């Protein structure tokens, strides 16, 4: 369950969205590329501390409804602690 989420088992989800106009038809192509990486993989990044602090600040800015929607109501504080310790 999401209530039991531990920072050690958390993943970072990053989306890259693009729009492209097709040369012949003129249609617009919308794509989404999704990357999932273990949160702990951030520790190897050269800018881990800054990235962690930025992500922690974003989590702290979420209100109760946003936290519930994302399934982070119970685990936010543990994730913020882990992110700040990168």
Buried (B, 14 or more C-beta within 10 A) or exposed (E): EEEEBEBEEBEBEEEEEEEEEEEEEEEEEEEEEEEEEEBBEBEEEEEBBEBBBEBBEEBEEBEEEEBEEEEBBBBBEBBBEBBEEB
